[in-house]
Amino acid sequence: MTFKKSKNKTTLLMNDIRKCTWLLNLVFFIIPVSASSQVLFDIGIEKDPKLNTDRIILSDSTTIRLPQHKPLFSFYLNEKYYNS
């Protein structure tokens, strides 16, 4: 009998957790979340032998400075690495 009571409490607890999870998911889908996004406005290109960038400028004029110069583009072709 003790085992059954324990099992019933566990089952009731699991049912409560499922109901709460379902309700939270429903609330998240019903309530719209407003967020503003940024648009990439410009990329600062350095005058090096290669095309490198050192900063990114967003639409609200925020400048993100990169700690190191990064290649403007890079890709693999036939297992060989290419970059600008």
C-alpha positions, 0 to 999 in steps of 0.5 A, a space after each residue: 500500500 505504501 508503494 501505491 501511495 507513493 506512486 500516486 503522489 508521483 503520478 499527480 506531481 507529473 500531471 501537474 508538471 505537464 499541465 504547467 508546461 502546457 500552460 506556459 507554452 500556450 502563454 508564450 505562443 499567445 503573448 507577442 514578444 516585441 524585439 527590435 532588430 539591427 540591420 548590417 549597414 556597412 563593413 569597414 574594409 582595410 587597405 591590406 594586400 588582402 580584403 580584411 575587415 576590422 569593424 561592422 557598422 549597424 543601422 543605428 550607427 553602432 560600430 562593432 570593432 573586431 579584435 583582429 582583422 578578419 577576411 571579408 570572405 572565406 570558403 572551402 572548395 575541394 577540401 582547399 581553403 580560400 579567403 580574401 
